[in-house]
Amino acid sequence: MIFLFGERIRVKTRWIGPRSCAVCKTVASFTEQLESSWFCLFGLPILPVEQFARYWRCEDCLSAYEPGKLEAPSSVALVKRIILYILLGYNQHARVAAAQDICFKLCGFDLTDREAKTLARDISAGHLDMFDDVRSHAVHLNATGKQQVLEAAFLATHTCCELQYEDRLRINLIGNALGEGLAFVERAIETSRENNHYKISRRRELEREV
């Protein structure tokens, strides 16, 4: 007898009712999105293997939130950390205005001076492993959120230098931590370029320090 088995991704949507959306600035219908891989036998799902995603989604703007946390979409905090992580790598973390510009243009949320200072301190002190952080939070992101994180990495790099091999490798590794391949990373970078880098330029003048 021939046994046909393998894995299949299953997406489950559950309506959870009206919630206040921080992006729409109004009460909207929300669903819970679950994405899991299942062991299948003869095409039939038998056992769950791994959960890839679990987030609440606003059905008006499609923003993804960590379940129960509706202050901001789940991508916003990660975008802020990625921006400071990249700028620290180039010793440019004092460029707060550039970090704030990137964050607001991608997410529509502010990065405060105090947040920037705290993030820079925690990352530089080794209190935050960025790739572990990205992997642990990827489950609460949808495709839009993951793209924002990758664009944040690219734009933060763009403000510091021309993209070189090692810079692209770092962005690729962030994409891998998000569970995405090279094609997804390339699309995120091309989106930033098509949007003229959101008019974020390389600025060398001194900005206020954190």
Protein Blocks (a to p, Z undefined) as FASTA:
>chain_A
ZZddddddddddddebjcddfklopacddddddddddddeehiafbdfbdfbdcdddfkl
opacdehiakbcfklmmmmmmmmmmmmmnopmmmmmlmmmmmmmmnopacdfklmmmmmm
mmmnopacfklmmmmmmmmpcfklmmmmmmmmmmmmmmmmccdfklmmmmmmmmmmnopa
fklmmmmmmmmmmnonnopacdfbdcddZZ
